[in-house]
Amino acid sequence: MIIRLARAAALVVAAGFASAAAQTATRVQTQPPPQIHNRTLTTVTESGRQVFRLDARAGDGVAWWPATAFTTGTIELDVRGRDVPQASFVGVAFHGVDATTYEAIYFRPFNFRSDDAARRLRAVQYISHPAHPWQTLREQHPGVYEKPVAPPPDPDAWFHVTVRVEPTTVKVFVDGAASPALEVTRLTDRATGWVGIWVGNGAPGDFANVTITPRGPSSAPASAASAAAVPAVRRPDLPSPVAFPNETVRHSFWDTTGV
């Protein structure tokens, strides 16, 4: 009897370790994201690298992996934009629910090495749509949710991005830097959602080696309803959201995606 109980206990412990390992297993996204909004996605091979390419068109675009429910952890990817003012906004979206509800980290490569010192300060940006777009954050919290990237990458070349998402904060590292280029307090209490690649108004973008390492119970697929319905503690420190009378007004007003 004692031997049986010991065996049963060992099985329970092993199952617990296996469950924890599954919850924190690193996933490399080798298949293109299947749920695409306001873009066409093509997969190409460039110098042995599999590239997910989003085309350019008016408005923001995002391509989701909806089977990936991400809570906290690390998202890594290689990104390439272009040195074209007002036409290169590239990044990663997370905690997504649909085409307009998500958090994102994105870059303005044309600002990386700009001759204008003010523009260099606006190289990487955090947003939380729909309540906290870039313009509201810049006006209400200047210099908080956008920062420079140092040393600045070549705006026409690939650069590596590491996004660390915690329950209340996000840190962004570029090209393996020891210190974050951007560290912010998250502006939503939504705890989980999809991961996707993101481009801004008028911008194309290239993405490769998308790797997701979740921390915690985030291995089960998430539906839009379940992502939106995850209970969370309302934080009184969050800035007041912006009210938009309708989606047309929101897009016509915010689609410049920042300078």
RORO-117001 format. One line per field, with one value per residue (C-alpha): x, y negated, z negated; chain. Coordinates in steps of 0.2 Angstrom, whole numbers, always signed. Layout:
% RORO-117001
u	[X:...] .
v	[Y:...] .
w	[Z:...] .
chain	[A:...] .
***
This chain:
% RORO-117001
u	[+0:+14:+23:+7:+4:+22:+20:+4:+12:+26:+14:+5:+22:+27:+11:+13:+30:+24:+10:+22:+33:+19:+14:+31:+36:+44:+34:+42:+29:+33:+16:+10:-3:-20:-31:-27:-35:-33:-17:-12:+1:+14:+28:+44:+62:+76:+94:+87:+75:+57:+49:+30:+27:+13:+9:+5:-12:-22:-26:-17:-15:-13:-11:-15:-11:-28:-23:-10:-17:-3:-4:+14:+31:+42:+39:+54:+55:+66:+58:+62:+54:+61:+68:+53:+45:+27:+27:+35:+27:+31:+29:+20:+3:-2:-17:-28:-46:-50:-44:-46:-43:-26:-9:+6:+24:+29:+44:+46:+62:+63:+66:+80:+94:+84:+93:+79:+83:+64:+60:+74:+65:+50:+57:+48:+30:+17:-1:-17:-31:-45:-44:-26:-19:-2:-8:-17:-2:+10:-2:-6:+10:+24:+40:+33:+25:+38:+57:+73:+82:+101:+111:+99:+98:+99:+82:+82:+89:+83:+83:+79:+65:+62:+46:+44:+26:+22:+5:+7:+22:+30:+49:+56:+74:+82:+96:+101:+103:+105:+94:+76:+73:+56:+48:+30:+15:+2:-14:-27:-32:-35:-25:-23:-26:-19:-2:+1:+12:+7:+9:+3:-6:+2:+16:+22:+33:+44:+44:+54:+58:+43:+46:+34:+39:+24:+25:+10:-6:-7:-6:-24:-31:-41:-57:-61:-75:-63:-49:-61:-70:-54:-57:-45:-43:-47:-32:-37:-20:-25:-27:-44:-49:-53:-71:-73:-90:-88:-74:-74:-69:-56:-47:-48:-41:-27:-21:-5:+2:+14:+29] .
v	[+0:-12:-8:-11:-28:-33:-29:-39:-54:-53:-52:-68:-77:-72:-78:-94:-97:-92:-104:-118:-114:-114:-131:-139:-130:-141:-141:-146:-152:-143:-144:-161:-169:-164:-178:-194:-211:-225:-217:-203:-192:-182:-170:-172:-165:-177:-171:-156:-165:-162:-179:-184:-200:-212:-224:-242:-250:-263:-260:-249:-230:-215:-196:-185:-168:-166:-148:-156:-162:-173:-180:-185:-180:-185:-188:-189:-192:-200:-215:-225:-242:-255:-273:-282:-296:-292:-276:-263:-257:-239:-229:-216:-215:-205:-202:-204:-201:-207:-219:-234:-228:-224:-231:-233:-238:-246:-255:-270:-265:-282:-290:-279:-290:-305:-322:-329:-326:-326:-313:-301:-302:-294:-278:-264:-266:-257:-258:-250:-251:-257:-267:-273:-277:-285:-303:-303:-296:-308:-323:-317:-308:-315:-305:-291:-278:-282:-282:-282:-266:-267:-262:-265:-251:-253:-259:-248:-233:-218:-221:-210:-214:-206:-211:-205:-206:-206:-208:-227:-231:-229:-230:-231:-226:-229:-219:-211:-227:-224:-239:-241:-254:-256:-251:-256:-252:-243:-253:-238:-225:-212:-197:-187:-186:-183:-187:-194:-205:-223:-237:-255:-266:-265:-254:-237:-226:-210:-198:-183:-171:-175:-165:-165:-160:-161:-161:-154:-145:-151:-136:-134:-142:-158:-164:-182:-180:-171:-184:-198:-189:-185:-192:-204:-217:-235:-246:-264:-270:-268:-284:-288:-280:-290:-289:-288:-291:-279:-268:-280:-295:-285:-280:-296:-305:-293:-284:-294:-282:-295:-305] .
w	[+0:-5:+12:+22:+13:+16:+35:+36:+27:+40:+54:+48:+46:+63:+70:+62:+69:+86:+85:+80:+94:+107:+100:+102:+118:+131:+148:+164:+176:+192:+200:+206:+195:+202:+196:+206:+205:+218:+226:+238:+231:+241:+236:+244:+241:+240:+237:+229:+218:+218:+219:+216:+227:+225:+239:+237:+238:+228:+210:+197:+201:+190:+193:+178:+172:+164:+157:+146:+130:+122:+104:+98:+105:+119:+138:+149:+167:+181:+189:+205:+210:+221:+220:+227:+217:+212:+221:+209:+193:+189:+173:+163:+156:+140:+129:+145:+145:+163:+177:+165:+147:+142:+135:+147:+147:+164:+171:+183:+192:+201:+184:+178:+186:+190:+191:+180:+162:+157:+170:+163:+146:+155:+162:+151:+146:+134:+138:+131:+143:+144:+128:+129:+146:+149:+151:+134:+125:+133:+128:+110:+106:+117:+117:+107:+120:+134:+133:+143:+148:+143:+152:+167:+180:+198:+203:+219:+211:+200:+181:+167:+154:+137:+128:+110:+104:+86:+77:+76:+86:+103:+107:+125:+129:+146:+154:+137:+127:+109:+105:+111:+125:+118:+101:+98:+87:+96:+100:+99:+86:+100:+94:+110:+129:+146:+153:+170:+182:+184:+196:+196:+208:+226:+220:+226:+215:+214:+200:+196:+182:+171:+155:+140:+123:+111:+93:+84:+90:+107:+118:+122:+138:+135:+143:+145:+132:+119:+122:+118:+104:+93:+76:+70:+56:+61:+58:+53:+59:+78:+88:+93:+110:+126:+132:+150:+157:+171:+180:+195:+184:+175:+191:+199:+184:+179:+195:+196:+182:+176:+183] .
chain	[A:A:A:A:A:A:A:A:A:A:A:A:A:A:A:A:A:A:A:A:A:A:A:A:A:A:A:A:A:A:A:A:A:A:A:A:A:A:A:A:A:A:A:A:A:A:A:A:A:A:A:A:A:A:A:A:A:A:A:A:A:A:A:A:A:A:A:A:A:A:A:A:A:A:A:A:A:A:A:A:A:A:A:A:A:A:A:A:A:A:A:A:A:A:A:A:A:A:A:A:A:A:A:A:A:A:A:A:A:A:A:A:A:A:A:A:A:A:A:A:A:A:A:A:A:A:A:A:A:A:A:A:A:A:A:A:A:A:A:A:A:A:A:A:A:A:A:A:A:A:A:A:A:A:A:A:A:A:A:A:A:A:A:A:A:A:A:A:A:A:A:A:A:A:A:A:A:A:A:A:A:A:A:A:A:A:A:A:A:A:A:A:A:A:A:A:A:A:A:A:A:A:A:A:A:A:A:A:A:A:A:A:A:A:A:A:A:A:A:A:A:A:A:A:A:A:A:A:A:A:A:A:A:A:A:A:A:A:A:A:A:A:A:A:A:A:A:A:A:A:A:A:A:A:A:A:A:A:A] .
***
